[in-house]
Amino acid sequence: MANHDPPRSGPSENQRIRRAALQGAVLLVSIHLFGIVGYHSIEGWSWFDAFYMTVITIATVGFGETHALSTEGRTLTVALIFSGVGVLGFMFAEGTDFMARGGLQAYRRRDRMARMLSQLNNHTIVAGYGRLGTALVEELLAQGTPFVVLDRDPHIVEKLQANPRVAVIRGDANEDAILRQAGVDRAHTLVCALNDDASNVFLTLTARVLTRDVNPRLVIHAKVEDLSSLTKLERAGANFTFCPSRVLGHRIAHQILRPATTELVGLSTRRGDVELAMEETLVEKMGPAKTLRDTPLWGKTDLLILAVKTEDGDLVFPPKGDMKVGPGDRVVVLGKTGVLDEVLADRAV
């Protein structure tokens, strides 16, 4: 990520704009009230005549005096011209500049982003939109999983903001305020994909401290370049650590040594128009079941049950039909794309 100082966050910037507009409106109304009360008190005019004279004076339409003015009334008129016309002219100039710079579109974009962030729950936070973050975001979009991206580079943020499906925050992921804005207290997963190990260690530690009491089940995946940092990340609170170069090396080695196995795994995890998919589902989504044999997945000829991950985190492979299952357990299956969704849909009906 480029080293740029992040500006105000979207929602805060919109609040500043609304506050400035409200202050200008209050000031303009106050000047009008001052003129109305002044003409009524000094000249003894009716409230409507005082209101009309105030409006045409500040608007500079040049209609002339409603009634003959005294010296005090003319002094009030001069004061209204200098104050009211000045404020109105400044507001008009600011509004024109705001519109010319695309301020309205940016305001709407920030407002949309604020709504997206407020609705996020049980989502993934991707800290760092480098090569790893880019690939991760593509997959999350394809799977329809809610997520938010954190990055400091204004060009990256601007590019991501153009996609209405992507929630993005410009800022330093290691700042408490940015993590809170990303909803770390209600997120399911945090992916630390910053450029250097020290930043990922600090981010992991910061996230753990922030969520210790409010979201202790947050799952943290942390990238590491130097293998000596693995222990530091684990001590900081990372659930999973990975080294991209080692992962890639192992993948290539498997392709060389076990090409058929690698092809099967790659086919089941590849995104796009493929006929085979490896998926998982919660037991409670399939209705009441005491054992794996009681689930609608058991006995399906076009589905292969690979494993069961229990609520305690244990992975049972291969599972047997009499294995006891319950809420929180996850069943991992391999089969044709869409078959699992069809089974769950039939169960719901």
FENFEN-V186780 format. One line per field, one symbol per residue. ss: DSSP state (2 for helix, 1 for strand, 0 for the rest). phi: phi as a letter, one per 30 degrees, with the letter a starting at -180 (. if undefined). burial: b if it has 9 or more other C-alpha atoms within 8 Angstrom, else e. A space follows every 50 residues. Layout:
ss->???
phi->???
burial->???
//
This chain:
ss->00000000022222222222222222222222222222222200002222 22222222200000000000222222222222222222222222222222 00222222222222222220000111100022222222222220001111 10022222222000001111000002222220000000111100002222 22222222222000000011111000222222222200011102222222 22222220222222222220000001111111222200001222000000 0011111110000011000000010000011111110022222222220
phi->.dcbdddedeedddddddddddddddddddddddddddddddcidddddd dddddddddhdidjddbdcddddddddddddddddddddddddddddddd diddddddddddddddddcdahcccccjcddddddddedddddiddabcc acddddddddddcdcccbbclddddeddddddiddbdcbbcdbddbdddd dddeddddddceccbddecccbdbccdddeddddddkddbbbcedddddd dddddddbddddddddddcdckdbcbbcbbbddddcidacbdddddddid dcbcddabcdddjdccbddcddddbaejdcccbbadejddddddddddd
burial->beeeebeebbbebbeeeeeeeeebeebbeebbeebbbbbbeebebeeebb bbbbbbbbeeeeeeeeeebeeebbebbeebbebbbbbbeebeeeeeebbe eebeeebebbbebbebbeebbbbbbbbbbbeebbeebebbbeeebbbbbb bbbbebbeebbeeeebbbbbbbbbebebbbebbbbbbbbbbbbbbebebb bbbbbbbbebbeeebeebbbbbbbbeeebbebbbebbbeebbbbeebeee beebbeeebeebbeeebbeeeeebebbbeeebbbebeebebbbebbbbee eebbbbbbbbbeeeebeebeeebebbebbbbbbbbbbebbeebbeebee
//
